[in-house]
């Protein structure tokens, strides 16, 4: 009887002091779904598919892209915030996460509380281009041209409230010009109308700006911190003395609220390894993006800072709040 008791105590002790394995030790054990808040073919979609392929190779499970566009990314964000916090539903978050709270009435999500930042992946920026038969050859010349024609020039973007429209609104504010906004359902249609002279100016992403090859558009300036390798001959707005005319569109991996820290760490570590691959960096460059990795803690601080920036700037741009 005593031997049984001692044996039982030994078994209990072995269970108590056995190493504890976290959920991340077996994560992931099934496919991961990556929510994309834009339609197929968009920059967000193309980037998401590139990243999903790399992440799948790193974690040893399929990463399934799930496009859920609508309401300026709100449809996808709503799906994410209500998903189980188990690491099997993720989202490629973008700048809209921090812009929309200042742009929409009663926006239901606070990006500093209602999502879990995992890692910042990349940034891209905006290109300003004009109808090539207009007289201006540079951005300062176009600003002077617009000042002489207040409220008469038209510019196109891919929609109201998006980063491309905000970029022009910042230019108008900082340069002291006023133009007429012509929103389109997609950037391709806006670019086509600028090439044909239906509108004078277009704001577009860098990847889309490749349609300007052959002189179909005159590229005036790009809004990033430096000249992108795709367009080494196009000056930045800072080079023209307008450093505040910046529009860095960011993309990062986010998860549902209260996702376990060990899952976040696992995904963050995988993203860092992906970012260090030269082939992935080359793929980013081809679609007009640039590496911008930040670990989850720094990414969280980045989101908070970006949210504050738009809370201060968007009201100054005079844009009515969207429903």
C-alpha positions in Angstrom: 0.0 0.0 0.0 2.8 2.3 0.9 4.6 1.6 -2.4 1.5 2.5 -4.3 1.2 5.8 -2.5 4.9 6.6 -3.2 4.4 5.7 -6.8 1.3 7.9 -7.0 3.2 10.8 -5.5 6.0 10.4 -8.0 3.5 10.3 -10.9 1.8 13.5 -9.6 5.2 15.2 -9.2 6.2 14.3 -12.7 3.1 15.9 -14.1 3.5 19.0 -12.0 7.1 19.6 -13.1 6.7 18.3 -16.6 7.7 21.0 -19.2 4.7 23.1 -20.3 4.2 23.3 -24.1 2.5 26.4 -25.3 -0.1 26.5 -28.1 2.5 28.0 -30.4 4.6 24.8 -30.2 2.0 23.0 -32.4 0.8 26.1 -34.3 -0.1 26.0 -37.0 -1.6 22.6 -37.5 -4.1 23.5 -40.2 -4.5 26.1 -43.0 -4.4 29.8 -42.1 -6.8 32.3 -43.8 -5.4 35.7 -44.8 -8.1 38.3 -45.2 -7.5 40.8 -48.0 -9.7 43.9 -47.8 -9.4 44.8 -51.5 -10.6 43.1 -54.6 -8.5 40.7 -56.7 -5.9 42.4 -58.8 -5.4 45.4 -56.4 -2.0 46.2 -54.9 -3.2 44.9 -51.6 -4.3 41.6 -53.2 -1.0 41.2 -55.2 1.0 41.9 -52.1 -1.1 39.6 -49.9 -0.7 36.7 -52.3 3.1 37.2 -52.4 3.2 37.3 -48.6 0.8 34.3 -48.3 3.1 32.1 -50.4 6.1 33.0 -48.4 4.4 32.6 -45.0 3.0 29.2 -46.1 6.6 28.0 -46.8 7.7 29.3 -43.4 5.0 27.7 -41.3 4.4 24.5 -43.2 0.7 25.0 -43.7 -1.4 26.5 -46.6 -2.1 30.2 -46.3 -5.4 30.8 -48.1 -6.2 34.3 -49.4 -9.7 35.4 -48.6 -10.8 38.6 -50.4 -13.4 40.5 -48.5 -13.6 44.0 -50.0 -16.2 46.6 -49.3 -16.9 49.8 -47.4 -13.3 51.1 -47.7 -11.9 47.9 -46.1 -14.4 47.9 -43.3 -16.0 44.6 -44.4 -12.7 42.7 -44.0 -11.9 44.4 -40.8 -15.3 43.5 -39.3 -14.7 39.9 -40.2 -11.3 39.9 -38.6 -12.4 41.5 -35.3 -15.1 38.9 -34.8 -12.9 35.9 -35.7 -11.5 33.4 -33.2 -8.2 34.6 -31.7 -6.4 31.4 -32.5 -4.0 32.5 -35.3 -5.9 30.9 -38.1 -7.6 34.1 -39.3 -5.2 37.0 -40.1 -5.5 40.1 -42.2 -3.2 42.2 -44.4 -4.0 45.5 -42.7 -3.3 48.8 -44.5 -3.3 52.6 -44.0 -7.1 52.7 -44.0 -7.0 51.1 -40.5 -5.7 54.4 -39.1 -7.2 56.8 -41.6 -10.9 55.7 -41.4 -11.5 56.5 -37.8 -11.0 60.2 -38.7 -12.9 59.9 -42.1 -16.1 58.0 -41.3 -18.9 58.8 -39.0 -19.3 56.3 -36.1 -16.5 54.1 -37.3 -16.8 51.1 -35.0 -13.1 50.1 -34.6 -10.2 51.5 -32.7 -7.0 50.1 -34.3 -5.1 50.5 -31.0 -7.6 48.2 -29.2 -9.6 46.1 -31.6 -6.8 44.4 -33.5 -3.6 42.7 -32.6 -0.6 44.1 -34.5 1.8 41.3 -35.7 4.4 42.9 -38.0 4.7 45.8 -40.4 5.7 44.4 -43.8 6.1 47.1 -46.4 5.2 50.7 -47.5 4.4 52.2 -50.9 3.7 55.8 -51.9 1.8 57.9 -54.4 2.6 59.3 -57.8 1.3 62.6 -59.2 0.9 62.6 -63.0 -0.7 64.9 -65.5 -2.1 65.0 -69.1 1.2 65.1 -71.1 0.0 67.9 -73.4 -0.3 70.4 -70.6 2.5 73.0 -70.4 3.9 72.2 -67.0 7.0 70.0 -66.9 7.6 69.9 -63.2 5.5 69.9 -60.0 6.3 73.6 -59.2 5.3 74.5 -62.7 2.0 72.6 -62.3 1.4 74.3 -58.9 1.8 77.7 -60.6 -0.5 76.6 -63.4 -3.2 75.5 -60.9 -2.9 78.7 -58.9 -3.6 80.7 -62.1 -6.8 78.5 -62.6 -8.4 78.1 -59.1 -11.1 75.5 -59.1 -10.8 74.8 -62.8 -8.5 71.8 -63.0 -9.7 68.2 -62.3 -7.9 65.4 -60.7 -8.9 61.7 -60.5 -8.3 59.0 -57.8 -9.6 55.6 -57.1 -12.3 56.8 -54.7 -13.3 59.2 -51.9 -11.5 58.9 -48.7 -8.6 56.7 -49.9 -4.9 57.4 -49.6 -4.7 58.6 -53.2 -7.3 61.3 -52.7 -5.8 62.3 -49.3 -2.4 62.7 -51.0 -3.9 65.4 -53.4 -5.7 67.0 -50.6 -2.4 67.4 -48.7 -0.8 68.8 -51.9 -3.7 71.4 -52.2 -3.3 72.4 -48.6 0.5 72.7 -48.6 0.8 74.3 -52.0 -2.2 76.6 -51.7 -4.1 75.4 -54.7 -7.7 74.2 -55.3 -8.8 71.6 -57.8 -12.0 69.6 -58.5 -12.0 66.0 -57.3 -13.3 63.4 -59.7 -13.6 60.0 -57.9 -13.5 56.8 -59.9 -14.2 53.2 -59.0 -10.7 52.2 -59.9 -7.3 53.8 -60.6 -7.1 52.4 -64.1 -10.1 54.4 -65.3 -8.7 57.6 -63.7 -5.4 57.1 -65.4 -7.1 56.5 -68.8 -9.0 59.7 -68.5 -5.8 61.6 -67.6 -4.1 60.1 -70.6 -6.9 61.3 -72.9 -7.2 64.7 -71.4 -10.6 64.2 -69.8 -9.0 65.2 -66.5 -5.8 67.2 -66.0 -4.2 65.3 -63.1 -4.2 61.8 -61.6 -3.0 60.5 -58.3 -2.0 56.8 -58.5 0.1 54.1 -56.8 3.6 53.5 -58.0 2.7 50.1 -59.7 -0.1 51.8 -61.6 2.1 54.6 -62.7 3.9 52.2 -65.0 1.1 52.9 -67.5 2.9 56.2 -68.1 5.6 54.5 -70.1 5.9 55.9 -73.6 4.9 59.4 -72.5 1.2 58.6 -72.1 1.4 60.6 -68.8 3.8 63.1 -67.4 5.1 61.9 -64.1 5.6 65.0 -61.8 6.5 63.7 -58.4 6.4 60.8 -56.0 5.4 61.3 -52.3 7.8 58.8 -50.6 10.9 59.4 -48.5 13.1 58.6 -51.5 12.9 57.9 -55.2 11.6 54.4 -55.8 13.8 52.1 -58.0 10.9 51.8 -60.5 11.1 55.6 -61.1 14.7 56.8 -60.4 14.2 59.8 -62.6 11.0 61.2 -60.9 11.8 63.6 -58.0 10.1 63.3 -54.6 7.9 66.1 -53.3 10.6 66.8 -50.7 13.1 67.5 -53.4 10.7 70.2 -54.7 10.6 71.8 -51.2 7.3 70.1 -50.1 8.5 67.6 -47.5 5.0 67.6 -45.8 3.4 66.4 -48.9 3.9 62.7 -48.0 1.7 59.7 -48.4 3.3 56.5 -47.3 0.8 53.7 -47.6 1.7 50.9 -45.2 0.8 47.2 -45.1 1.1 45.0 -42.1 0.0 41.7 -40.7 -2.7 42.0 -38.0 -4.7 39.4 -36.0 -8.0 39.4 -34.0 -8.0 41.1 -30.6 -6.5 39.0 -27.8 -4.5 36.7 -30.0 -2.1 34.9 -27.7 1.4 36.4 -27.5 3.2 33.2 -28.5 1.2 33.0 -31.7 2.0 36.6 -32.4 5.7 35.9 -31.8 5.7 32.9 -34.1 4.1 34.9 -37.0 6.3 38.0 -36.3 9.5 35.8 -36.4 8.3 34.2 -39.7 7.7 37.7 -41.2 11.1 38.9 -40.2 12.7 35.9 -42.0 10.5 36.6 -45.1 11.6 40.2 -45.1 15.2 39.2 -45.1 14.9 37.2 -48.3 16.3 39.1 -51.3 13.8 37.4 -53.6 10.9 38.8 -51.6 12.5 42.3 -51.6 12.8 42.1 -55.3 9.2 41.1 -55.6 8.2 44.1 -53.5 10.2 46.5 -55.7 8.4 45.2 -58.8 5.0 46.1 -57.4 6.1 49.6 -56.2 6.7 48.7 -52.5 9.7 49.0 -50.2 10.7 46.8 -47.2 9.6 48.3 -43.9 9.6 45.5 -41.3 8.8 46.4 -37.7 8.3 43.8 -35.0 4.9 43.7 -33.2 5.8 46.1 -30.4 7.2 48.7 -32.7 4.3 48.1 -35.1 1.8 48.8 -32.4 3.5 52.1 -31.6 3.6 52.9 -35.3 -0.2 52.4 -35.5 -0.8 54.6 -32.5 1.3 57.4 -34.0 -0.3 57.1 -37.5 -3.8 57.2 -35.9 -2.9 60.5 -34.1 -1.4 61.9 -37.3 -4.6 61.5 -39.2 -6.8 62.7 -36.3 -4.9 66.0 -36.5 -4.5 66.3 -40.3 -7.8 65.0 -41.9 -10.0 67.7 -40.3 -7.5 70.4 -41.5 -8.0 69.1 -45.1 -11.7 70.0 -45.0 -13.0 66.6 -46.1 -16.6 66.0 -45.0 -17.0 62.8 -42.9 -18.3 59.8 -44.8 -21.3 57.7 -43.7 
